Amino acid sequence: MGAIDRSGFRFEPEYSVMLQKGAIHVYQKGEFLKEITFSFHVQKPEEAQIESLIEQFLSEQNVE
């Protein structure tokens, strides 16, 4: 899964299969804002998990 652009933010997911951990780096206008960390228990994180984390971030920012 590549970068996701939504509501003026850019989300760049990355993960380590060996460590079973990942992060989504959040940018706005090219400026780094936040790192959202997560873990997973399958071969790679499911897109639904990443989408859910993005939706949660946007909800916290009061953005749809």
Buried (B, 14 or more C-beta within 10 A) or exposed (E): BEEBEBEEBBBBBEBEEEEBBBBBBBBEEEEEBBEBEBEBEEEEBEEEBBBEBBEEBBEEBEEE
